[in-house]
């Protein structure tokens, strides 16, 4: 509606390079801070000599300012900012934003946006770069949020916990569903079954109409044009089928030995910050292991030590002789910015070798 305030979290947010982390976050409450500063200034003016009319004007302005600040629960706004920054694991308040990583910049931008409390909050992948505790805080924040929230996300648990409506974009159309992600799955399953029944009936009708056209030499005369047009509509609808699920072929690797990855008495830190202390573990062959912990706990550092990009301060990591490591980091530094998707995946080759099989590279990328 006219006059509504819209806030947007972009994938690559912009921060003010002249301000530190707290300064950028406080930009989200800029209007409220102006009210607080003005309230303080007005309060100080009561000590000055003035007429009764001037006094009444100041009292009216002070009351209006107090009402606005009360409505926003803004009397301790810096403390509110600090709580939000801590919940989202933002960098230290005095940190230089030009030296932050992409994930750190995004958390600062998210914190600034949430505190601005727009009428319409547009979030593009809001849970990216957030640890589990920060996501839980964000979910609670949005559940209590008074405005409208629209989020684009691949986080199924976030969708399940937060959303009351799902808008599915399918074949150029927007299909609304009431409910969370689990409810959407159930409703979509029913819709697809209905589409299958309609498609089967449509296919039978197309076959019948094709037979009629073949057997009727004069079918294109004026009296038959309506039937021909209806047939064309059926064919167009048949061509607008739901796309098949994408398939990624993952070939079976060589047989692993008994030793996959073993860590023995690992220690790792940076300066006075100790990240990993006396860590010992063994990864089982064929196992799927999740590494959890808050931002800054050392998860990425552990991966970098496993891949040999970092060295432990003490202890060792042993990778089995038959193990081939594959690693995708957060920043996707291994991708070439000037390469197309096909070039990056195929390295320019017409055929891709997937285990014992060879497949045309463009066909594989097209999946």
N, C-alpha and C positions, 0 to 999 in steps of 0.2 A: 504494500500500500504506500501511498505518497507520504514521504517523511520518515519511512522506516529505515532503521540503521542496519546495514548489512556488513558482516565481517567474514573474511575469507582467509583460510589457511592454505597457502600455496605450497607446492612441492619444494620449491626453492625460494624461501621467504627472504625479504630484504630487511636488514637491520640498519640502524643509524650508526655509522662507523665512528662518529664523534662522541658517542655515549658508551658507557660500560654496560654490563648485563642488566644491573638494576635500573639504570636510566632508560634502557629500551623497554623493559617490562613496565616501568612507571608510565611510559607513553600510552599504555592501554587504559590508564585511569587519569589521563590528562585533564579531562573536563572536571572530574571530581576533585582533583588536586587544585584546580583553579578556584573551586568553591571553598575549599579549606583555606587556601591562602587569602581569599577575599574575606572570609569569616574572621580570620585572625586580624586582618587589617581593620575591618569594621569594629571589632571588639576593642582594639587599641584606640580608636578614634573617640570613644566615649570619655576618655580622660581629658579631651580638649574642650574648651569653651564653645558653646553653640546655642542657638536659639531653640525654643520648644519645637518649632516645625522641623528644624534639622535633626533634632533628637528623635522625633517621631519617624522621620524618613529612615534614619539609621536603624531604629528598632524594627521597622517593617522589613528592611533589607536583611537584617540579621535573622529574623524569624523565617523568611523565605529561604535563606541559605541553610539554616538549621534543618528545615523540613526536607530539603533536597539531600543533604548529607545523611540525615536519619534514614531516608528512604533507600539510600544506597549502602547503608551500614558502613559508612566511610570514615568514621572518626579515627580509626587506626589503620589507615590505608597501607602504610609501609609494612606493617606486620602482616596484613593480608597478602601483600605481594610476596613477602618472604616465605610464608606458608605455602603458597602456590609454587614458588620456585623450588622449594625443597621437595614438594610432592612430585614434581615433574623432573627432578634431578637436573636442574639447571646448573650451569657453571657458577663459580663464586660470583657474588654480587659485583665485585670490582674488576672482574675479568674483562680483557680487551676482546670485543666481539669479532674483530678482524682476525683473531688468532684461533677462533673456535672451529671445530670440525663441523661438517654438514649436519650431523645429528644434533650437536649441541646448539647450533644456530636455530634449528627447527624447533627444539624444545623451548628456547627463549621466545620465539615467535608465537608458539602455541600458548605459552603462559600469558604473553601480552594480549593476545586475542581474547582468551577466555575472560580475563579481567575487564576487558572493555564492554562485555555484556551487550552485544548487539541484539537487535530484534530477530534477525535471521543470521544464524551461524552456519557457514559453509566450510566443511572440513574435508580436505583431500588427503586420504590415508592418515588419519590423526594418530594412529597407534604406532606408526613407523618410528623407530629409534626410542621407543618407550619400553622400560622393563615391566615385569608383571605387576609390581606394586604401583607404578605410575599409571598403568592402564586401569587398574582397579579404582584409583583415585579419580581418574577422568570419567569413568563410568558413573561413579557416585555424583560427581559434579554435574554431569549432563542429565541425570535422573531428576535432579532438583532444579534444573535450569528453567527459567520462566519463558524464555523465547523459543523460537522454532529452530530445530537443528536438522541439517541435511548433510549426511556423511557419505563419501565414497570410500569404501574399504573392502579389503579382502579378508579381514579378521572376522571369522565366523562367530567366535565366542563374543566378541564385542557387539556384533549385530544381534546376537541372541539376547544379550543382557540389556541393551540400550533401546533398540528400535521398537516402535509401535506400528510402523508402516514400512513396506519394502516396495520400491519402484524398480521393476525389471525392464531393462532395455533389450528388446528382442526383435530382430528383423525390421528395424526402423520404427518400432512402436514402443510406447511406454505402457507397461501393464502394472497397475497398482494392486498391492495385496495388503490387507490389514493383518497385523501380527508381526512377530519377530522372525528370525531366520528359520527356526525349526518349523514354524507355522507356514512360512513361504515354501519350504521344501515339500510339505504335505499338499498344499494347494497347487503347486506347480506340477506335481506328479499326477494329480487328478486332471489338470488342464491338458497335459501331454497325452494322457489316455483318451480324453475326449477328442483331441486333434487326430490321434491315430484312427479312431472310429470314423471321423469325418473324412479323413484322407482315403480310407478304404472305400467309403461310399462314393467319393469323388472319382476315384480311379475306375470304379465300375461304370459310373456315368460317362466318363471320358471314352472308355472302350465302346460303350453302346452308341455314343454320338459319332465316334470315328467310323463305326460300321455303317451308320446311317449315311454319313457323308460319302463313303465309298460306293454305297449302293444307290445313291440318288444323283444322277448326272446333272440334273437341273437344280441341285441343292442351293446354288448361290443366287437363285432368282429372288426377287424382292420379298415374297412371302416367307422365304426361309432365312432371311438375313438376321432376324431376331434370334433364331436358333443357333446360327453360326456365331453371333456375338456372345451368346451365353456359353457356347463351347470355348471360345477364346478366353472368357473369364475363368472358366474351370481350369484351363491349362495354365493361366497365369497364377492362379491360387496354388496349383500343384507344384509350380516351380518355386513357390515361397515356403518350402518346407523348413522345419527347424534344422539348423546345422548340426552335423554329427559332432560328438565330443572330440576334442583334439587329442591326438595320440602322440606320445613321445616314446620312441623305442629306446629302452635302456638294455644294452646287451649284457649277458651274463659274463662276469669277469673271470679271470683265472682263479683256480682254486686257492684259497688262502691256507697258509700254514697255521700252526697252533699259535704263533706269535703275531699279533696285529700291531698294537701300539701299547707300550709299557712306559709308565713314568715312575721314576724312583727319586723320592726325597727332593722334589722340585722346590726351589726358592726363586722368586723374581720380584723385583721392586724397582721403583724409579725415585732416586733421591732418598728422601726419608719415608716415602710411601711404600709399604710392603703390600704387594698384591697377592702373592702366592707363597704359602709357608708350609714346607714339609709335605708336599702333595705327592701321593703315591696311588697309582691305579693301573688296571689292566683292561683293555677293551676286548670283548669276546668276539670271535669270528662271526660275522653275520649279524652282529648286534646293532641296535639302533639306540643311541644314547643322546639324551637331551642335556645340555649344559645350561643351567639357570642361575640367575643372580642379578642384583641391581646393576645399573650402569656404573662403570668404573671398577667393578669387582675383579676384572682381569680375564673375562671370557675370551675377548678377541686376542689378548696377549697370549693366552694358552694356545689358541689356534695358530698364532704366528710362530710359537715355539715348536709346535708339532710339525709345521711345514718348513721349519728351518729359517724363517725370516727373522726370528729373534732367538737369542741364546739365553738359557737360564743362568741366573747368578751362581747357582750350584745345583747339583743333582743332574739327572740325565733323562732323555727321552729316546727310547729305542723303537724304531719302526721295522716291522718284519720284512724279510727279504722279498717276499712275494707281494707286498702291499704297494699299490699305486695310489698316490694321493691326488684327490681333486679338491680344489678350494675356490670358493667364490667369496670375496670379501665384501664389506659393506659399501665401499666406494666404487666397486667394479673397475678398479684400476687396470685390470688386465684387458679390458675392452679397448679397441682402437676407435677413437672418436670419428675418424674419417672413413670407417668401413661400414658397409651395409650389413643388415642382419645375415643375409646369405653369405657374404664374404667372411664374416666373423665366424660363422658356424662351419662353413665348408672349406675355408682357407683358399677359396677360388677353384676348388676341385669339382669336377662334374659328378664324381661318385664319392660317397661317404662309406667308410668301412665301419660296420656295427658288429663287433664280434666276428663271427664267421660269415656274415652276410654283407653284401655291398648293395647300396640303395642310391638312386639318383639324388643328388644333393638338393636340387630345387624342389623335388617332390617331398623330401623329408622336411625342409624348412616350411613348406606350404601347409604342413599339418598343424 
